[in-house]
Amino acid sequence: MRASPAFEVSLHRFGAWRAAVLLLAALGLAAIAAWLITRERPIGLAALITAAFAAAMSAGWAISLWRVPAVGLRWDGQIWHLGAPASTPDGAAAGELRVVIDLGPWMLLCFRAAEPERRSPMVWLPVQRRGLEAQWHALRCAVYSPRPAPGTDVAGEH
């Protein structure tokens, strides 16, 4: 089996991810409101505190997931590299990439750094086809391609 050729992409569009986060946060807040409205007993202080805490947690969760920094993702035929967009190979962290969710035009990828102390051990990457149309097929081929055995020289194979 042949590995996918070297590939590099800059991930900077996250519209589908942000829409999903917004939708889930709105559903969470709607569920809290529905719980308060449909209570049989009058709304007491404990219920208001619980609802406020749950709403704050939902909003905090949405804010933490909303911000996704632009990153550069590169496959060199052996290992994945994650860093700033168009970064030099020295500034990128090496590691493994796996597909967690694949919905066709949208994927959730998980990058696990080979040296966890250098950067966060796991980075979640929401990737959408929109904005990457010309590179989408190559990206999908690269994330699903077989990984070469350690120590195998992929560049010498044809």
Secondary structure, 3 states (H helix, E strand, C coil): CCCCCCEEEEECCCHHHHHHHHHHHHHHHHHHHHHHHCCCCCCCHHHHHHHHHHHHHHHHHHHHHHCCCCEEEEECCCCEEEECCCCCHHHCEEEEEEEEEECCCEEEEEEEECCCCCCCCEEEEEEECCCCCCCHHHHHHHHHCCCCCCCCCCCCCC
